[in-house]
Amino acid sequence: MPSSKCTITFDNNPFGVYYAGQIVSGTAELVTTRPKTIRSISITISGFAEVRWTEDTTKQDAQGNKEKAIETYSASEIYYSTDKYVYGQSAGSQLELPAGKYVFPFQGTVPPNAPTSFNGAWGQIQHEVTLVIDRVMRYNNIFKQPYSVVSPFDLNLNPAHGKPLHKIEEKTFCWSFCCGNKGPMVMTAKTSFGAFAPGQKIRFHIVLDNQSDVHCYDVKVRLMKKVIYTSRSPETKIKETEIKVADNHCGEVVKLNKAEFNEYLRIPSTTPTSLESCSIIKVSYTLKFIAKVSRIHGDLIIEFPMTIGTVPIYASTTDPEPITSQPSRGPAFKPLPPPMFEEDVRSEQFESNTFKPRYPVFLNDGDAALNGTTASNGPPAPPPTTNNLYPTPQPMAVTPNPPRAAITPSAPPSAPPSAPTAVTQSSNKKTAPTHQPSVEVLGFSIPPDYEPTENDPASNIGWK
């Protein structure tokens, strides 16, 4: 059994979701069951990206003989890293940490240009809080808690996103052409906008005029997610993946027949289209309309580039009608309600990272969000007074007295501090009466009425 456990929680933000530019704050509760000889305890708030994959290669040895080898391609970027030694100092003298429970408040700012969190097959964009116990003559104890960061992407800022998509494609099959008495398969596809936010419905209109004698056994609409990973070492190289995010099976169209489909495709919680903040991981989307036929002929496909943002186009939130004509242009739109924040639906993960980031999800077409139901699982934010979902980032409300220390680099103490005092508690009441002064814990002041959370094995951060 490990002798230490650490639970990291965020202030007024149980799911740990922040917009780039906001302040991350919370507490780390450390429980030790026996004394430890340590040098220091530090807390770090950081954001970084990394990619890594391996490929089988053939190389020449010193004698010129070919041999098989495994080459690792990798790259990394660091966006921010703020840390503070909350007890002791780097490479300092030995200190004794008595058994007990200790509470460390932390606080740091996510830069406004920090990229959105991402977890994929060959890379990740990770934001996390890390507590490190520097132990003497032993491996360090490292506890980590990831949190989600969302870089705002307002689709209304680019007029091109509000333009409808419309394309016509046709395919003539070989035996129909040889016989000379059958026409092509013609597909027309339309959507009202070229960009959407997760949770919205992509309403589409399809007309499939099957003048051929080839049976179309299914008309599919798919939203595909493409991720490009770029390595820097040992050389610049690209690895691409494409996965299905959502799809809709509309139905068949028999030969010499015509069918029309007015349906929708709901976008689940998924990574927004990449901005320029990260240079080694790029995410893009394609909307595909597919008329499925037998393999010998090959499918008829229409593709549109699709942009996924974090703020919907205002007109798209009031556009529930079938896409049979040009969308109307209303003069004004009501303010958007706060989004829900849901986990990424995809199951890909980078190596051992099982963390699923949360992204803003909007419900429209009469769903809960537009009927007045407010979100309860996202970061705290004042009620919107305009259509701007992302108000100027402000520090989160922190009420302890005195204020908590911010995670900023500081000079190490001139002399090793004395051993910290553990926070003890009885089973049914708080140990610090209201008339006593605040308890000093590793350089931080704890409010008299503060009560540590109960130990929950499911929520403890495990060993690394």
Buried (B, 14 or more C-beta within 10 A) or exposed (E): EEEBBBBBBBBEBEBBBBBBBBBBBBBBBBBBEEEBEBBBBBBBBBBBBBBBBEEEEEEEEEEEEEEEEEBEBBBEBEBBBBBBBBBBBEEBEEBEBEEBBBBBBBBBBBEEEBBBBBBBBBBBBBBBBBBBBBBEEEEEBEBBBBBBBBBBBBBBEBEEBBEEBBEEBBBBBEEBEEEEEBBBBBBBBBBBBBBBBBBBBBBBBBBBBBBBBBBBEBBBBBBBBBBBBBBBEEEEBEBEEEBEBBEBEBEBBEBBEEBBBBBBBBBBBBBBBBBEBBEBBBBBBBBBBBBBBEEEBEBBBBBBEBBBBBBBBBBBBBBEEBBEEEBEEEEEBEEBBBBBBBBBBBEBBBEEBEBBBBBBBBBBBEBEBBEEEEBEBBBEBEEBEEBBBBEEBEEBEBEBEEEBBBBEEEEEEEEBEEEBEBBEEEEEEEEBEEEEEBBEBBBBBBBBEBEBEEEEEEEBBEEE
